[in-house]
Amino acid sequence: MNDPRLNRRAVLSGALSAGAALCGRRAAGAPRPQFTAEREEDAILVKAATGKTVLRYARRAAPGGKPPGGDGACYTHPIYTPAGELVTDLAPPDHPYLRGVFCGWADLRGDKAGDWWSAGAKSPREARVVVNRVATFTETGRSTILRLVNSWRAEGVSVLEEVLTLTVSSAPASYVLDYDYQLTPPTGTPVVIGQHPYGGFCYRAMPGGSLVITSPSGVADLPDSAPIQPQSNWPAARWYDMTYTTSDGTVSGLALIDHPKNPRTSWHIARSLHLMNPCIVADAPLSITSGTPLRLRYRLVPHDGPAQPSEIGKLADSFSR
């Protein structure tokens, strides 16, 4: 069922809050949209034509300093399947900084250094936040496209500028969510992402019964990745899928598809944390300069029923093109 907290609506009255521009429009001549977006004071909500919630993109941290708090802005939660099954988790007690679907690194250094992933184990953590500056959306008929401009800040200094295009569309028995990041240093100072077994684009699943992880090769039964051992990461693959079967027989899951033009990737996957993270810095650090922004693209497929490798493969093919 959809999260009851989403029933509250704080509609903006035209004033821009927190310095962020927030607006939306329907493409000229577009047919009745399959997906629509709604503005909230601190988020953008995307719904299907059925009225069911697809996702909520949070522009601000949770109120009152509650987890995920601080850096806990600019994430996607909840995400649902077409049947309304929740497939993301937010601020679980074991790791309260995990926030649905998000992007962050534990060791990022530019004009300032910081940890935008977890609890400051590798780099300073205090006063490291992600601030949404612009949030717009366009309804095209078959899809809704969100454009988010975010600033990664340390002690008030912008260390990295992020432009995220999030496109919501559909496929049989699933939604299709395309994340396209452009990451650029705001000054001439290069940004270095330190080597680390995890970090970057991350999916935290909502636990729900027995778990099966699938890859293009079939059921994947590797040991959990270890947080301090890069060699324990899972091998590169076009996609991995986490599917849960509840005690009442409900089956739902999410496939995460890696784009072939992303940097070299190994996967930090842990059943115990219900987490999938295609990591681009497990083997070596990565540098970003103002002249060569880092582009990262990922496709999420929240689905009802068991993973269908042939269908996920088709979506991976179309995404690659």
C-alpha positions in Angstrom: 0.0 0.0 0.0 1.1 3.6 -0.6 2.8 5.3 2.3 0.1 7.2 4.3 2.5 10.0 5.0 2.2 10.9 1.3 -1.4 11.9 1.7 -0.4 15.3 3.2 0.1 17.9 0.6 1.9 21.2 1.0 1.3 23.0 -2.3 3.6 25.9 -3.0 1.8 29.2 -3.5 4.3 30.5 -6.0 6.9 31.6 -3.5 10.3 29.8 -3.9 11.4 28.2 -0.7 15.0 27.6 0.6 16.3 29.4 -2.5 15.3 26.6 -4.8 13.3 27.1 -8.0 10.5 24.6 -8.3 8.1 24.5 -11.3 6.6 22.1 -13.8 4.9 22.0 -17.2 3.3 19.8 -19.7 5.0 19.5 -23.1 3.1 21.4 -25.8 0.7 19.2 -27.7 1.4 16.2 -25.4 -1.4 13.7 -24.9 -3.0 12.8 -21.6 0.1 11.8 -19.6 0.7 8.3 -18.3 2.6 9.9 -15.4 2.1 13.2 -13.6 4.1 15.2 -11.1 2.9 17.1 -8.1 4.8 19.8 -6.2 5.2 19.5 -2.5 6.9 22.0 -0.2 10.0 19.7 0.2 9.6 17.1 -2.6 8.3 16.2 -6.0 5.8 13.4 -6.2 5.3 11.3 -9.4 2.0 9.4 -9.9 0.8 7.0 -12.5 -2.4 7.6 -14.5 -4.1 5.2 -12.0 -3.5 7.7 -9.2 -0.9 5.4 -7.5 2.3 6.9 -6.3 5.4 5.9 -8.3 8.0 7.8 -6.4 8.8 10.8 -4.2 12.0 12.8 -4.7 12.9 14.5 -1.4 14.5 17.9 -1.9 15.1 18.5 1.8 16.2 16.6 4.8 13.7 15.1 7.2 12.2 17.7 9.5 13.3 17.9 13.1 16.7 16.4 12.5 15.3 12.9 12.3 17.2 10.4 10.2 18.4 10.5 7.6 18.8 14.2 8.4 21.7 16.5 7.4 22.9 15.2 4.1 19.6 13.2 3.9 18.2 15.4 1.1 18.1 14.7 -2.6 17.1 11.1 -2.5 14.2 9.0 -3.9 11.9 7.4 -1.4 9.4 5.8 -1.5 9.5 3.9 -4.8 6.6 1.5 -5.6 5.9 -1.2 -8.1 2.8 -0.8 -10.3 0.8 -3.0 -7.9 1.8 -0.6 -5.1 4.5 -2.7 -3.3 7.1 -0.5 -1.6 10.6 -1.4 -2.7 12.8 1.2 -1.0 13.7 1.7 2.7 14.6 4.9 4.5 17.0 5.4 7.4 16.9 1.8 8.7 18.0 1.4 12.4 21.2 -0.5 11.4 22.4 2.1 8.9 20.3 5.3 9.3 22.2 7.2 6.6 20.9 4.9 3.9 18.1 6.7 2.1 16.1 4.9 -0.6 18.0 5.6 -3.8 20.8 8.2 -3.5 24.3 9.1 -4.7 27.1 9.8 -2.3 30.8 9.0 -1.6 32.6 8.4 1.7 35.8 10.3 0.6 35.4 13.2 -1.8 38.0 16.0 -1.9 38.0 19.3 -3.8 38.0 22.9 -2.3 36.9 21.0 0.8 36.9 17.4 1.8 34.0 15.4 3.1 31.9 12.2 3.5 28.5 12.4 1.8 27.8 8.7 2.3 27.9 7.7 5.9 29.3 8.6 9.3 32.7 10.3 8.6 34.9 7.2 8.8 37.1 8.3 5.8 36.6 12.1 5.7 35.0 14.9 7.7 31.2 14.4 8.1 29.9 17.5 10.0 28.3 20.3 7.9 28.4 18.1 4.7 25.1 18.4 3.0 23.5 18.1 -0.4 21.3 21.2 -1.2 18.7 21.2 -3.9 18.7 24.5 -5.8 16.4 23.9 -8.8 13.6 21.3 -9.3 11.5 21.3 -12.4 9.5 18.7 -14.3 8.0 18.1 -17.7 5.1 15.7 -18.6 5.6 14.3 -22.1 2.7 11.9 -22.3 4.6 8.6 -22.0 6.9 9.8 -19.3 7.6 12.5 -16.7 11.0 14.0 -16.6 12.4 15.6 -13.4 15.4 17.9 -13.6 17.2 18.5 -10.3 20.2 20.8 -9.7 22.0 20.0 -6.4 25.0 21.4 -4.7 27.3 19.2 -2.6 28.4 21.6 0.2 31.0 21.4 3.0 30.9 24.1 5.6 28.9 26.3 3.2 31.4 25.8 0.3 30.1 24.1 -2.9 32.5 21.2 -3.6 30.5 19.5 -6.4 27.6 20.6 -8.6 25.1 17.9 -9.7 22.5 18.0 -12.4 20.2 15.0 -12.3 17.7 14.1 -15.0 15.2 11.5 -13.6 12.9 10.1 -16.3 9.8 8.0 -15.2 8.2 5.7 -17.8 6.8 2.1 -17.9 7.3 -1.4 -19.2 5.2 -4.6 -18.8 4.5 -5.2 -15.0 7.1 -2.6 -14.1 8.1 1.1 -14.0 11.3 2.3 -15.6 13.3 5.0 -13.8 16.3 6.4 -15.6 18.9 8.4 -13.5 21.3 10.6 -15.5 23.9 12.5 -13.4 26.3 15.2 -14.6 28.8 16.0 -11.8 31.1 19.0 -12.2 33.5 20.9 -9.8 32.2 24.5 -9.4 35.7 26.0 -9.6 38.9 25.1 -11.2 39.8 22.8 -8.4 39.6 19.1 -9.5 37.5 16.8 -7.3 39.0 13.5 -6.4 36.8 10.6 -5.2 38.9 8.4 -3.0 39.3 4.7 -3.5 36.7 2.8 -1.4 34.8 -0.5 -1.6 31.4 1.3 -1.7 30.0 4.7 -2.7 28.2 6.4 -5.5 24.7 5.3 -6.7 23.0 3.2 -4.1 19.7 1.3 -3.7 18.5 0.2 -0.2 15.7 -2.3 -0.6 12.7 -2.6 1.8 13.2 -6.0 3.4 10.3 -8.3 2.9 10.6 -12.1 3.3 12.9 -14.4 1.4 15.4 -12.7 -1.0 16.7 -13.9 -4.4 19.4 -12.0 -6.2 19.5 -12.5 -10.0 22.0 -11.5 -12.7 22.1 -12.1 -16.4 23.8 -15.4 -15.6 21.0 -16.6 -13.3 20.6 -16.7 -9.6 23.6 -15.0 -7.9 24.8 -16.7 -4.7 28.0 -14.9 -3.9 29.0 -13.9 -0.3 28.1 -10.4 0.9 30.6 -7.7 0.0 32.7 -6.6 2.9 32.9 -2.9 3.9 36.7 -2.8 4.0 37.6 -5.3 1.2 37.3 -4.1 -2.4 38.1 -7.5 -3.7 34.9 -8.9 -2.1 32.7 -6.8 -4.4 30.7 -8.7 -6.9 31.9 -8.7 -10.6 30.7 -6.3 -13.2 27.4 -7.2 -14.8 24.8 -5.4 -16.9 22.3 -5.7 -14.1 21.5 -7.3 -10.8 18.0 -7.8 -9.3 16.7 -8.1 -5.7 13.3 -9.8 -5.4 11.5 -10.6 -2.2 8.7 -13.1 -1.5 6.7 -12.3 1.6 5.0 -14.8 3.9 1.7 -14.3 2.1 3.2 -15.1 -1.3 3.5 -11.5 -2.6 6.5 -11.2 -5.0 8.1 -7.9 -6.0 11.6 -6.5 -6.6 13.8 -4.1 -8.4 16.5 -4.5 -11.1 19.4 -2.1 -11.2 20.9 -1.7 -14.7 24.4 -0.3 -15.2 25.1 1.8 -18.3 28.0 0.5 -20.5 29.5 4.0 -20.7 29.8 4.4 -16.9 33.3 4.1 -15.5 34.6 0.6 -14.7 32.4 -0.9 -12.0 32.3 -3.6 -9.4 29.2 -4.1 -7.3 29.0 -3.7 -3.5 26.1 -6.0 -2.7 25.1 -7.1 0.8 22.0 -9.2 1.6 22.3 -8.4 5.2 22.0 -4.7 4.4 19.5 -5.2 1.5 21.8 -3.0 -0.6 23.0 -2.8 -4.2 25.7 -0.3 -5.1 27.5 -0.2 -8.4 30.8 1.2 -7.2 33.2 3.1 -9.6 36.1 3.6 -7.1 36.6 0.2 -5.6 39.8 -0.3 -7.6 41.2 3.2 -7.8 40.4 6.8 -7.1 38.7 8.9 -9.8 39.3 12.6 -10.6 36.7 15.0 -12.0 37.7 18.3 -13.6 35.5 21.2 -14.8 36.4 20.4 -18.4 35.4 16.7 -18.1 32.3 16.3 -16.0 31.5 12.9 -14.6 28.4 11.4 -16.2 26.7 8.4 -14.5 23.6 6.7 -15.8 21.5 4.0 -14.2 18.1 2.4 -14.9 15.9 1.1 -12.1 13.1 -1.4 -12.9 10.7 -1.8 -9.9 8.5 -4.8 -10.8 5.8 -7.1 -9.6 6.3 -10.8 -9.7 9.7 -12.7 -10.1 12.6 -11.2 -11.9 12.2 -11.8 -15.7 15.8 -11.9 -17.1 14.6 -11.7 -20.7 12.6 -8.5 -20.0 15.3 -6.9 -17.9 17.8 -7.8 -20.7 15.6 -6.0 -23.3 15.4 -2.9 -21.0 19.2 -3.1 -20.6 19.6 -3.2 -24.4 17.3 -0.2 -24.9 19.1 1.7 -22.1 22.5 1.0 -23.7 21.3 2.5 -27.0 
